[in-house]
Amino acid sequence: MNVSAWSIRNPLPACMIFVLLTLMGLFSFHQMKIQNFPDIDLPTVVVTTVLEGATPSQLENDVARKMEDKLATVQGIKHIFSTLEDGVATVTAQFNLEKPTQEAVDDVRSAISAIRNDLPADIREPVVTKLEMAAQPILAFTVHSSRMDQTDLSWFVDNEVAKALLAVPGVGAVNRVGGFERQVKIELDPVLMQGLDATAAEISRKLRDIQKELSGGKTELGKQNQPIRTLGAVKTAAELGNIQIPLNNGQVITLSDVATITDTYADPETIAFMDGGPVIAFEVSRSRGAGEIEVGQGVVEALTTLQGKYADIEFEKAFDMVAPVQGEYNGSMHMLYEGALLAVVAVWLFLRNVRATLISAVALPMSIIPAFIGMYFLGFTVNVVTLLALSLVVGILVDDAIVEVENIVRHLRMGKTPYQAAMEAADEIGLAVVATTFSLIAVFLPTAFMSGIAGKFFKQFGWTASLAVFASLVVARMLTPMMCAYILKPAVREDKDAAWMRGYLSLVKKCLHHRWITVILSGLFFIGSIMIVPLLPTGFMPADDTSQTQVYLELPPGSQIEETTEAANHALTLLAGNPYIEGIYTSIGGGAAGGDMFAIGTTQDVRKATLTILLKNRGDRPVKQVLENEFRDLLLQIPGVRVKVGLGGSGEKYVLVLSGDNADVLQEAALNVGRELRTIGGLGNISSTASLVRPEIEIYPKYDLAAEYGVSSVAIADTLRVATSGDYEVALSKLNVDQRQVPIVVSLQKWVLEDIDFLNELKVPGSQGSVPLSTIADIRLGAGPVVVNRYDRARNINFEIELSGQALGDVIKKVMQLPSIQQLPAGISIVSIGDAEIMGELFESFSLAIAVGIICIYIVLVLLFKQFLHPFTILAALPLSLGGAFLGLLLADKSFSMPSLIGLIMLMGIATKNSILLVEYAILAEREKHISRYEALLDACHKRARPILMTTLAMGAGMVPLAFGLSEADPGFRSPMAIAVIGGLITSTFLSLLVIPVVFTIVDDISLFLQRHFGGVFNKPE
C-alpha cells in the first residue's frame, strides 16, 4: 500500500491521526517524571553487620572472611567488596547485570542466614539491602529557632520535620546532620567503686534489670481477664538517683551516693556549619522512581507549611541538586528549540519558499511529540539521557521531510501541479526515505542493548532516538506529502542550477575519470584519520562544570571531633576570600550531600569533614576545574590533613587498587607505588588507605593467672568497655519521655580515660571475687588499621587520584609505566574498579554496538535494494566520517570518551543516509531511464546534492547550540559529542558526494564480473 498516495487522497483522516498522536504525546510528556539521570537497577546487594567495639582486624577474621567465602558460591556473583571499620562490617556483593535484583537480594539473604551460627554470638542481625542509586541526598537545609535549644531543635528535626517530609510523595529519607542526641549520663565515682569492690558493668546491668516495664502474666479478677504489668521504670532522670542497687557482694547502694546523674546529650558525632556558623542540618533523599524537581517542589511546600505553623522556626537551603536538574532540563529544552529553529532556517536558505519551509518545520514537533508515547509506555523519564537523544536527532528528524519537500519542489519546477508533484515525487523518493530511516534505527537501537553499567544508561538513549526517527518516517510518508499537495503553489520559475552545482558536477566528472587516484586519496585520508586517534586523550566521562563542588578533609587516625572542626574552620578561612564562592556548607562526621553514589561501604567518622561549596553561575566564573586547582593549592597550608577536591563523580578521579593476600608485602608495594605516583605531574591530590594506622591500647591476658582467679577475656572486655564508654546500645536501660526513649549510659568519670595507671587497677570480677586488671593482664601500647578494604576475598589498598582535568585514559597510561607498577611483587596484582573498569566495558560495548549497527544497516539495505554488493557502496561512506570527527575533537581539545562515541554512532547513520540518497537514485535512473551508468551517476549527483547539503546543514545547525554550550545546561557532556558530529558531518558530506560515485562504479564492475562468471547470482536484475 502506498501510504503517501492514500494520505494525499484522504487528507482529513491523516490530519486526525496526527492530532490524536499529538494529544497522546503531550499527555505522555506531562505524565513523565523529570530526573537528572534515569533510575538504573544495579544487582548490587549490601550486607551491613554491626559488632560494637570490634576492631577492623577482628571483623575481617570473624565476619568478613566467612561471609565472602559463602557469597562466592552464589550464582552470578561478579565482585565482592568488603569495608571493615570500627564496629561495622560492610560486605557488598556485585552481580552480573543479567541477574534480577530481587533474586540477588534473596540469594544473598539465604547465604548469610546459612552462616549466621558461625558469626559471633553478640553480633547484631546482619541487614541485607539492595544498593539504591536514588538514595543520594538531593537537598540539604539548615534549621534555626529563636525559642528551642540545640537538643530540642534536634528532636524537632527528628520528629516534626521528618514526619512532614516523609509524607511528601517521592521523599525516601530524611537524615539529620549536627545537633545533639538526648542522653542520661550516670558517671560513677571511680574511687568509691574501687572501695565498694564493684564495676561499672555490674551497675549498668543491675540498673537495666531494675529500671524496666515488664509483662507479668494475667489474672481473672471479677470474671475478667486482667493483665499484670511490672512498672519499674522511673519518669525523670532525677528519680534515677533514688534507685537502690544490690551488688554481687551483698551490699546495697543508692545510685546518687556513688554517681553524678545528668539529663544531657551524648558526645556529638556529627557537626554542621553554614558559612562558618554552627547549625543543625538535615538532608533529603528521593525514593526510586520519583523526579528531583517534583520532590524538590514538594519539600519546599512542606517546609513552608511547617514554618507557618512554628513561627520561631527558620529553614535555609544549604545544598541543592534540584536546581542543576531544573537547569539541565531548561537548557536541554532551549537547545532543542534552538536546534529546531536553526534547522528550519537552513531549509529556508536552500528553498527560499516560505510554504515549503513551514511544511518542513511542522515535521519537527510532529516527530518529537509522538515519540513521548513510546517513552511513557516503556517507563522512561525526561532526563539527561533522553533529552540528549532528542537534542541529537533534532536535525535528523527534519531530514526525511526535507528530502520529501525538496523532491516535490523539484517536480513543481518541472511544471506539474502541487497535487501531481506530491503524488509522483513521494512515490519516487519513498524507497530512499525508508532506507535512510531504517538505517538510522539500525544504528541507534543496538545501543539500547549494550552490556555493562553504560548499557543501563543507554537503554533509554537508544530507544528514544529510534522512536523519534521512526516517528519522523511516519511524518515524512504521510503528513509531509499531503501538506505539500494542498499548501504549495505551482512554481513560477524554472529550476536553474546554482554556480556551486556546476562546480560540484565538474569535480564529480574529474573524480570519475580518475577513479583510482580518488580511491587512493580517500584511503590516505582514512589512514590519516586513524593516526589522529593516539593523539586524542581518552577517558570515560568528561569532567562536569556544575556550580557545586566539595572539599573533603581527612585527619589522622585517632583525631577527635574538635580537631576536625578546627581544620574545617581553617579551610573555610582560606576559601572565604574567593570571589566566586557564594556559600559553604560544612558537615563533620556525617552527611552524604554531594557524595559519590558509588562510594559504598563508608561510615560516619569524626575525623572526616566535607565542605560543600556553592559557586557562582557558569558565565560568572572560570571553569570549575581551574577553581578546584586553586582550592588545592590554598588548602596545602593545613598541616597534617588529607585533602580531596571535587564531587568525586565520573571524570574526576581514578581509583588504582592493589590486591594481595600477604598484608605486609601489599603494604610495602603500596608505599613504593604511592611514592612514584606523586612524581606524575598535573595530578591533584593522591590519597591512599595504605598508611591508615592508629594507636591503640592492647590488653594481653595472663592465661595462667586469669584461670587461677576465674577471670575470662569477656569479663575483662566488658569491664573496660562499660567503664570507659558505656555498654552496648542494645543493652542500655531507657528512660521513656516525649514519645521517645532516652538511653541511660553508665560509665566512670571522664578523667579515668586519661589515666592508664588507674585502668591498670580496675577491678575485674572473677569466680573468687574481684581482682585488679594488672594482676591478670598486661596493658601495652600498640597500633592497628583504621579501615580494612578487601576485594574479591583478598586484602587491597586503594589509591584515589584526582584527575585535575586530565583524561582518565592518559593518567592510566602514565600510571602503568611506573617502575613500581611494572615490577610488582609476586602475589600482588592491579585491579580495575570504578571509572577505569566502566571505561573498559564502555569501549568494548560500543565497539560491539557499532559492529552490530553496521551489520544491521547492511541487512536493511540488502532487503530494500534487493542486492548484495551495492550496500557496500553505501557503507564506504563510514570511514570518510571519522577524520572530521577526530580532527574536531583534537582541535577543540576534547577527549575520546562516552559522548564522543555517541557522536560517532550518530555519524554512522548520517553518512549512510547521504550515500543511500545518491546510490538509490543512480540505480533508479539507470534502470528506469535506460541511460548509461556514467550519466545515471551524474544525474544522481545533480538531483541529490541539494537535499544532502540541506540535511547536512540542518543537522549541523541543530548541533551548534550543543557544541558551544549556549544554555544553562552543563556543556561538559554534550560539547564533545556535538563537535564530533559537526566535524564528521563536514568531511563525510563533501567526501561522500565525490567518493561514493567512484566507489559505485568499482562495485558495479565487480558486480558485472560476478554476474558473468556466476550466472547472475549476484545483483540479479529484476
N, C-alpha and C positions, 0 to 999 in steps of 0.2 A: 504493500500500500504506500502511495506517495503522500506522506504526511503534509508536506508543504502545499501540494495541489489541493488537498482536502481543506486545509486551513484557509487558503485563498478563496475557495468556493463557499466556505461556511465560516465567515468571519465572526459571527456572534457566538457560536459555541466555543471557538478558540479563545475569544476575549473572556468569556465566562470562566473557562478553565484557569486562566491566569489570574483572574480576580479571586477565585477560590484559593489558588495556591498562595497568592499574596496574603490573604486574610489568615490562612493557616500558618504561614511563615511568621507573620507578625505576632500571632498568638503564641507560637512556639518560642520565639525570641523573648517575649515578655515572661514566659514561664521559666526560662533557663536561669540558673544561678550565675553570678559574676564572681570569678575567683582569680587568684594570681596564677597558680598552676593547677592543672587537673588533679583531683584526688587519685592517687595511684595505690593499688592494693599490693603491697610487697609481702610475700610469705615469709616474714621475719618475726620470730617469737622471742620474747624476753622473759627470762626466769629471774626473779629478784628474791634473794634469800637473806634474812636478817639473823645474825647471831651476835647479839650485843656484847661488846667488849673484845670480840675476836680480832686478831691481827690479820693483815693480808696473807702472810705466810701460812697461818693456821687455816684460814679459809681455803687456800689453794689445795692443801692436803686433805682437809676434812670434808670439803664441799665441792669445789670446782672440778677436781680430777674425776670424782665419782660421777658427777653429772655429765661431764664431757664424754667419758667412756660410754655411758649409756646412750646419750644423744647421738653418738657417732653411728649407732646401729639403726637409727631411724631412717626410713627410705626417703630419698630426695634431698638429704642434707647437703648443703654446699660448703658453708663455712661455719665454724663455731668460734665466737669471741667471748672472752671472759675478762671482766674487770673486777679486781678484788681490792676493796678499800676497808677502812676500819669498820667492822661490824656488818658490812654489806657485800654480798657476792652477787654480781650481775652476769649471768650467762646468756648470751644471745645466739640463737640458732637461726642461721640464714639458709633458706631453702632455695632450690631451683625455682625459677619464676613460674614453671608449669604447675607447681604444687598449689592446690586450693588452700587459701589462707586458713579457713576454719579447720580443714583437715590437718594442717600443720600444727595448729594450736592443740587440737585433740591428741595428736601423736606425741607432742612434747609433754603434755599433761600426763598422759599414760606412762611415758618413760620416767618422768620424775616420781610419779606415785610408786613405780616398781622398786625404786631405790630409797624410798622415804625412810625405811627402817635402818638403812646403812648410814644415814646422816646423824649428826649429834642430837642427843635427846632434847636438849633445851633450845634447839633452833626453832624459829617461827616457821609456820607453814609456808613453803615456797609459793610465791604469787606468779602465775603464768599469764602473760598478756601478749597480744599481738602489737607490733610496732605501728603506731598511728602517726603517719606523716602530718596529719592535720592538727596534731596536739601542740604544735609550737604556738606560743603566745602571739596574738596579733595586735593587742592593745595593752598598755600599762598606764595606770592612773596613780596619782598620789592623793591622799585624803588628809584634810586638816579640820580641826574642830576648836572652837573657842571655849567649849564647855568641858569636853572629856579629856582625861589624861591619856597617856600613851597606852596603858593597859586596857582601859575601857574602849579606846578607839580601835585597838587591835581586835577586841571581841566584837565590836560593831562591824568591822570588815568581815570577820569570820562568820558572823551570824546574819546581820541585816543585808549587807551588800551582796554577799554570796547568794543568799536566798533570793534577792531581787534579780540578780543577773542570771542565775541558773534557770529562772523562769522565762528568760528571753529565748525564743526559738533559735537554735543553732549554736548557743553557747555550750561548750563542752566542759570547761573547768574554770575555776577562779582560785588563784593561789596568791596568798599574801607574802610580801617581802618586807622585812623590817618589822618593827613593833615588838611586843612582848607577849609571852605566854604566862598567864597567871599560874602561880605555884605556891604551895605552902611549904616553907622550909623549916625543918627541925634540925638545928645544929647542936649536936651533943658536945658536952664539955669533955675533951679527951682525958684530962687528968682524973675527973670524977669517974669516968667509965673504967679507967685502969684500976682505980681504987675499988670499984664495985665488982671487978673481975667480969665485966660484961662487954659485948661487942656491939657495934652499930648494926650489924646484920641481924643480931638477935633482937634488938629493939625494933627494927624495921618490920621484921616478920611477926613479932608479937602484936605490934600495933595493927598490922594488916588483919590479923585474926580477930582482934577486939573491935576495931572501928569498921563495922560492916553490917549491912542489912541482908538477912538470910531468910529463906523459907523454912518454916518449922513444922510442916505437916498440916493436918486439919482436924477439926472436931465436929461433933454433931449436936451441938447445944440447941435446945428448943426445937428439935427435929429439923434443924437446918445445918447444912454443911458450911463451916466457917474456917477459912484458912488461918494458920498460925504463922506470924512473922516475928522474927527476932530483930528488933530495931536498935542495933548497937552503934549506928553512925551518929556523929555529932553534927550540928548545924553550922557552926562557925569555927574558925581557926583558934579563937580564944578558948573554946571549950576543950580543945585537944590537951591543953596543959593540965587539966584536972584528971585526965585518964591515968589510972594506976596500972602498972605493968609488972606482972610476976616474972622474975628472972629464973634462969635454969638452976641457979644455986640456992633457990628457995627464998631469996629476998624479994620484997615488993617495993617499987619506986614510983613516985609521982613524976610524970614526964616533965613538968615545969621546973622540978628541982634539979634536973640534970641537963636541960636543953633550953635554948632560946628559940621560941616559936614565932615566926613572922609570916603574915599573909602578903606575899610579894610577887615577884615574877622570876622566871627562870633566867639563867645567864643567856643573853641574846646570841643566837646562832646566825641570824641574818640582820643586816642593817641596810637602809636605803637612804639616799641623799638626792635632792634635786637642786642642781646648781650650787652644791656645797652645803645646803641646809638639810638637817635630818628630817626625814618624812616617813610615813607609813605608806607603802605602795601595794598595789595588787595587779596581777596580770590575768588577762582574759584570753582563753583559747577557744577556738571554734570546734564544733563537732564535725565529723566526716559528712560530706555531702552539702554542708552549708556554705554560703558565699560570704567572703570577707566583708563586702560592702553592706550586705543585708544585716549581718551580725553587728557590724560597727554602728549602724544606724539604731538598731535595737538597744545596744548597750548605752549609747548616749541618751536615748529617750528614757531608759530605766533609771539612769543616774540623775537625769534632770528631775524626774518624778520624786526620787529619793531625796534630792536636795530641797525640793519644795516641802517635803514632809518634815525634814530636820533642818531648821533654819541655820543652825550653827555649823553645819557640815559644808565643806567646800571641796570639790574634786578638780584636779588639774591633770591634763594629759601629759604623760612622761615619755611614752613610746607609742608609735603609730605605724603599723604595717598596712592599715586600711587605706590611708591617703595615697601611698605609692600604687596600690592596686587600682584605686579610682583614677589616678593619673595615667597609669598604663592603659586602662580601658578608654579614657577620654582621648589619650594620644593616639591609640590604635584606631579609634573611630574617625578621628580627624585625618589621620593618614589615609584611611580608606576613602574618605570623601575627596581628599586632595588628589590621591592617585586616580580616582574615577574621573575627576574634573580634567586632570591633565591628559588622560587617555582620550576623553571626548574632544579636547582641544586638538590633539594630534589627528583625530579623524577629520575635523573641520579643515585643518591646514591642507589636507590632501584633496578632499572632495569639494570644498568651498560651496557646500549645499546645506542650508540650514535644516531642511526637512530630513535629508539623509543622515545628518549628524544627530538630529533628535531621535531618529529611529535607532541608531547605534547606541545612544545614551540610555534609552529605555532598557536595553539588554542587560545593563549592569544591575540595577535593583531587581529586575525580574529573574536574574540568575542567583543573586546572593540570598534574597528573602526566602525562596522555596528551599534553599539548602538548609535553613534552620529547622525545617520539618524533620528531615532525616537526622539532624544532630540531636534534636529533642528526643526522638524515639530511640536513639542509640544511647541516651543517658548522658550526653556530653554537656559541658558547661561553657559559658562565654569566658575564656581565659586567654593567657598569653599565647598558647599553642594554637587554639582555634582561630583567634584573631590574626595571628601570624599567617596561618594558611590562607585566610580570606584576603589579607593585605598582599600576599604573594601573587594570588591568582587574579587580582582585580584587573590587571592588564590583559590576562588571558581571557577573562570572561567576555570581554568585548570583541575578542578576536574573531570568533565564528560569525558574529553579527557583522563585523567589518567586512569579512570575506564575502558574505551574502550580499550586503548593501553595495559594496564596490562592484561586484559582478552584475547586479541588477542595474546600477547606474551605467555601467559599460554597455549593457544591452539597450538601455534607454537611448544612449547616444548613437545607437545604430538606427534610430527612427521608430522603435517599437513603442507601443502604448505601455503605461505602467503595469497594467494587468498582464499583458502578454510578456513583458520583460521579466516580471516577477515569476511567472509560471515557468518560463524557459530557463532563466538564469538559475533559479533554485534547483531545478532538475539537473542542470549541467554541473553545478558545484556540489551537489549532495554527497557524492562519494568522498570527495576530499574533506568536507566538513566532518563527516562521520569518522573518517580515518584519523584526522588530527585529534578529535576529541577522545577517541578510544586509545590513541597512543599516549595522550596525556594521562588518562586514567591508569593505563598500564605502567606509567612511571610513578605516579603518586601512591597508588593503592598498596604496592609492596611495602612501603614504609610503615603502613599500619600493622604489619605482621613481623616487624623486626624483633629480634630477641634482646634480652638484657633490659636494664633499667631504662635506657634510652628508648627502647621499643615501647615501654609502658607509656611514655610521654607522647610518642609519635603515632600511637594508635589514633588519637583524635586528630592529629595533623593530616595523616593520610586519608582518612575518611572524609574530613571536612573539605579538603581540596578536591577530592574525587566527586563528592556530591555537588559542589558548586560548578565544577567543569561539566558534569552531566546535565545540570540544570541549564547551563549556557547552550548546550547542544539542543535541548528541547526548545529553548527560546529561538535559536537560530533557524531551526527547521519549521517551527510553527508560527511564532509571533512576528519575526522579522520580515519574511516574505509577504505575509498578509498585510502588515502595515505599509510595506513598500507599494503593494498593489493599489492601495486606497489613499495613500498620503502623498506619494511622489507625483510630480508633474512631468509631462513629456519634456524631453531635452530640447533646448532651443539652439544648441550649438553642437557641432561635430566634435568628436574626441580627437584632439591633436596631441601628438607626442611632445612632451617637455624636452628641454635640452639635455637634462640629466638622463632621460630614457635613451636618447640617441647615443650618448656617450657610453652608457652601460651596454647597449647591444653591440657596439663596436668592440668593447672589451671581451664580451662573450665570444664573438667571432674569432678574435685572436686566440683565446684560450682553447677553442675547439680546433683551431688549425695547429696548435702546438700542445697537443694533449699531454704528452709525456713530460714536457717541461713543467706544465701546470701541476701534474701529479707529483713530480719530484719536489717542486717548491712547497706544495701542500704537506708532503712528508717531512720536509725540513722544518716547516712551521710546527708540526706536531711534535717532532723531536725537541725543538726549542722549548715548546710548552712544558714538556716533561722535565726538561733541565731546570725549569724555574722552581719546581716543587721543593728540591732540597734547600732552596734559598728562603722558603717560607717558614716562619715559626709555626710549630704545631701545638695544639692544645685541645682540651676537652670543651671548655666554655670560656668565652672572653669575660674578663672582669667587668662587673656592672659599674654604673655611675649613679647609683641612687643617692638620696640626700641623707642617708644614715650610715654610720659606721660604728665600730666598737674598739675600745682599748681593753685588753684583758690582762690583768696583773696577777702574778702568782708569787707568793712569798715563800721563803724556805720552809721545809717541814718543821713542825713544832711551833710555828708563829701563832700568836694569839690575835683575836679579832681586833684588839686595839691597835696592834702594829699594822694590820691590813688597812684599817681606817686611816691611819696616819699616811701610809703610802698612797692610798686613793686620793686623799686631800692634797698631797704633794703633786700628784699627776694632774689633778684639777687645777691647781695653781699654775702649773706650767702651760696648760692648754687654754686657760681662760683668756689670754691675750690674743688668741687667734680671731681675726675679724670675720671669718667665715663660719664660726660656730654660733648656733642660735640657742642651744641648751644642752646640758649634760645630765643624764640620769644615771646614778651610781647604785649598784646593788652589790653587797658584800655577803659572801657566804651562801648565796642562793639567787634565784631568779633565772629565767631562761629566755627573756625577751631578746630577740635578735640572734639567738644562738644557732648553731649548726644543727639542722634537723637530723643529720646522720650521726651526730655525736652521741651515740647510745652508751649506756653504762656509766655515766658520770653522776656523781652525787654531790650534795652540798658540802662545802669545806670553808671554814672560817679564814683560811689563808689565801682565798681567791676573791678577786673583785673584778667587776665588769662595769666599764664606763660606756654607756650608750650615748653617742654623740649625734645630735641633730644638726645637720649642715644647712646652709642656705640653698635655695633652688639652683638647679644646674646652670642656668645662664648667669648667675650672680657670683660664681666661684670658679676656681680652676677644677680640672678633672680630679675626681676623688682620690685616685692613686697618688697624685702629687701631694695632696694634703696628708695622706696617710704616711708618706715618706717623711714629711716634716714632723709629724707626730712622733714617729720612731726616733728621729734624731733628738727631739726635745726630751723624750722620756728616758733616754740613756743616762740622764742626770740622777735618776732614782737608784740609789745603791742597793744591791742585793735582791733585786726583784726581776723576775722574768716578765717580759712584755711581749704581747702579741697584738697586732693592729689589724682590723678588718672584721667583717661579719663572719668569716670562716666559710662562706658559701663556695660554690663551684667557681673555678677560675682564680681563686685567691690563695690556695695553699696546695702543697704537695706533701703527702704523708709517706715517708720512707720507713719500712718496717723490717727489722732484722729479727729472725726467728731461730730458735735452737733449744735443745733440751738441757745443755750444760749452762747453768746460770752464770758461773764465773767466766767462762770463755766468751759468752754472749756479752757480758758487761765490758770485758776488755776490748772486744771487737767494736762495740758501740762507742767507747771512748775514742778509739782511733778514727772511726768514721766521723764522729762529731767534730773532732779537731780539723779534719780535712774539709768538711762541709763548709766551715767558716772561711775557707780560702777562696770559695767561689764568689766572684764579685756580683754586685747588683741585687743580691737577695735581701729579703727583710730579716726578721728575727728567726732564729733556729732554736726550737726548744726540744728537749728530749726527756724521756722518762727514765733515762739510764742512771741519773745521779739522785733520784728522789729517795734518799735515805734519811731517816730522822733518829735522833737519840731516844732511847727508851730505857726504862728500869726493868731488869730481868731478875726474876726470883727462881733460884735453884734449890728445890727441897733437898734436905739431907735425909735420904731414904731410911737409913738405919734409925736415926733419932726420931724421925716423923712416925715410923712404925712403932717405936717404943712408946711414944706418947699418944698414939692413936689419932694422929692428925693426917687428914687426907689433903691432896692437892686442891680438891674442890673447896674444902674449908678455908685454905689459905687464900684462894682467889676470891671467894665470897667476902671474907673479912676485909681484904684490901679494897675490893670494888665498892662495897657499900660505905666503907669508911671515907673514901676519897670522893666518890661521885654519886653515890646513891644506888639503889637496887635497879634491876631491870624494870623498864616501864610497865610491863605486864604484871609485875609483882608488887607494884606500889599500891598503898592504900589511897582512896579517893575521897574528896570532900564534895558532896552534891550541892551545888549552888547555881542559881540563874540558868536552869535548863542545861547545865553542863557539869562535867566532873573535873575538879581541880586536883591534880596529883599532889600527894604529900610525900616529900623527899626527905628521908632521914640520912644524915651523914655527920661526920665530925666537923668541928670548926675549921675554917679555911687555912689557918696557919699551919695545920698539920701537913698540908700539901707541899710546904716549902721546907720541911724538916725531915730529912731522910733518917736521922738518928731516932726520931720518935717513931717512925714507921717500923724501925727495927724492933722496937719494944712493944708493938701492938700485940695484944693477947689473941691467940688463935684457939678456938675450942677444940678439945680432943677428948678421947674416951676417959682420960684420967684428970680432966679439968683443963683449964686454960693454960697456955704456955706461950712465952714470948716468941715472936716470929724469928728473932735472931738465933734462938736455940735450935730450931728445926729447919732453917733455910738460910741460904746466903743471898744477899742483895748485891747485884753488880750493875754497873752502867754498861749499856750495850747500844746497838743500832739495828734497825730493821727497815725494810722497804715501806714507803708510804702507800704505794699502789703497786699491784702486780697485774701486768697485762699478759694475756695468753691468746694465741691464735692457732686454731686447728690443733689443740691439745699440746702446744709447746709454748714455752716462755717467749715473749717477744718484747722488743724495745722499739718505741715509736719516735721518729724524728718528724716534727711538724715544721715545715719550711714555708715561710711566707714568700710567695712568688714576686711580690712587689712590682706587678705589671708585666713580668716576663711570661713567656708562653710555657705551659706545662711541659710540652714535649722537649723544648730546648733545655729546660732545667733537668729533666730526667736524663737527657743525653750527657750533660756535664757531670751529673752525679755518678753515672755508670762508668765514667772514665777515671774516677778517683782510684789511686793505687790500693787504698784500704778496701774498696768495694771489689776490685778485681782479684784481691788476694785474701778473701775471707777465710777464716779457719775452717777446718773440716767440721761439718755438722751445723754450720751457721749458713742460713740462706736468706735471700731477699724475697719479700712477699709484696705483691701489688694489692693495695686496698684503696678505697676511696676513689678520687677522680682518676688516678692512674689506671686502676682496674676498669672503671667505667669507660675511659677513653679507648682502651684496647678493645672492649666489647663493641663500642660505638663504631670504630673504623671497620671492624670485622662485619658487623651487622649492615652497615651502609654499603660495604663492598658487595655483600650478598644481595641487598635490596637493588643496587644498581644492575648487577648481573641478571637478576630475575626480571627487572624492568625492561632491559634490552631484549631478553628472550620473549617477554610478553608483547613488546612492540613488534618484534619480527612475526610472531604468530598472528597478531591482529592484522598486520599488513599483508601477509600471505593470504589470509581468509578474505580480505577485502579486495585485493588486486588479483587474486587467483593466480599468482606467480611466485616462484621460489627465489628468483635471483634479484629482481628489481627492488625488493625490500632492502637488500644490501646497499643499493644506491642511496636509499633514504638514510640508512644508518651511517653512511660515510660522513654525514654532517656532524656526528657526535664528537669526533676528535677535534674538529675545527673550532668547537666552542671552548675548549679547555684553555687555550693560550690566553684569550682575553680575560677569562676568569682569574687565572693565576697571576697574570700581569697586573690586573686591577688590584688584587689583594696585596701584591708586592709594593706597588706604588702608594697604596693607602696605608701600608704598614699594619695590615691585619693578619691574624693568624689563620692557619688552616685548621679549622675546628668544626664543631657541630653546625653552626649557622652557615659556614662556607660549604659544607657538604650538602645542606638543604638546597643552597643555591645551585650547586652542580646538578642535583637531581632535577630541579626545575629546568635548567638549561637543556637537559636531555630531551625533555618534552618539546621545548621551543624549537630547538634545532631540527628535530624530527618533523615538526609541523611545517616549517619552511620548505623542507625537502619534499614533503608529501604534495604540497601545492604545485611545485614545479613538475615532479615526476608524474603525478596523476594527469595533469593537463597534456604533457608530452605524449603519454600513452594514448590518451583520448584523441588528440589531434592526429596522431599517426594512424590510428585505427579508423576514425570516422571521416576525416577529411582526405584520407588517402594521399598524404604528402610524405616527402622523404623525412628520414629521421632528423637530418640537419635542420630542415625547415620547421619540423614539429618542435624541436628544442628552442629555436629562436622565437617561434610563436608562443611557446610556454613562458619563456623569459619575458616576452613583451606583455603578455596578458597577466602574469602572476607577480611581476616585480613590484608593482604598486601596492597590491594588498599585503605582500610580505613586508615591505618597508613601513606601511601603515601600521600593521600589527606590531612590528618591532618597536616603532616609535611610541605606540600606545603603551606597550609593556614597559619600555624603558622609562617613559614619563611616569607611569604608575609606581616605579621603584625609586624615583628621585627623593620623595619625602622620607623613605626608609633609609636611603644611603646617607643623607645629610642630617638625619635626626631632627627634622623640622617639627617637633612637637614636644610635649612634656613627658612622653614615654621615653624610657631608657634606651638609647641607641646602641648600647653595648652588644646586644644580641642581634638586632636587626641589620645594623650597618654593614658588617662583613658579608652577610647574605645578599643584600641588595647590590653591593659593589661587585660581588662575584657574578651576579646575574647581568648587571649592566655591561661589565667588561666582556663577558661571554656572548651577550647579545650582539655587541658591535662586531666582533670577529666572526661569529657563526653566521650572521646575516650576510655580510658582504662577501665572505669566502664561499658560503653556500651558493649564492647567486652566480658565482663564477665557476666553482669547482664541481658542483653537482651535475651540471650539463655534461662536463667532461667524463665524470665517473659513469654517467648514464650510458655514454657511447661505449665505454670499455666493457661494462657489464652486459650491454646489449650484444656486443661482439662475442663475448663468452657464451651468451645465451644462444646465439645463432650457431656457433660452433657445436654446442651440445645438442642442439636440435638436429643438425646434420648427421651427427655420429651416434645419437642415442634415440633416434626415432621419435623425436618430439615429446619425450617425457618431460623435459624442462621447458617452461614457458610455452606450453602448447596453446596455439591460438584458438580462440573460441569460435 
